[in-house]
């Protein structure tokens, strides 16, 4: 089993009872910016940290992180997935993913 490495900007999320590693690559961030119409990386991070996001936006963030972590799930699979801890845990994982991505300690 692969465990998340916070120093690499990785976050673990449990989906359908299985742990998955998420990581945002630069390419994933660029795609996310375009899909969500963000003006900049900082604006994207602030948007998520404010908690003023829609569930579809959260799913896009999680999908991008899962792809970057080598765990691609289809949009349909992710929409129908059960997140351990529910929507609140999924939101926390998304916020942690952004925080680790933009942390100066993550390499």
Secondary structure by P-SEA (a helix, b strand, c coil): ccccccccbbbbbbcccbbbbbbbcaaaaaaaaaaaccccaaaaaaaaaaccccaaaaaaaaaaaaaaacccccaaaaaaccccccaaaaaaaaaaaaaaaaccccc
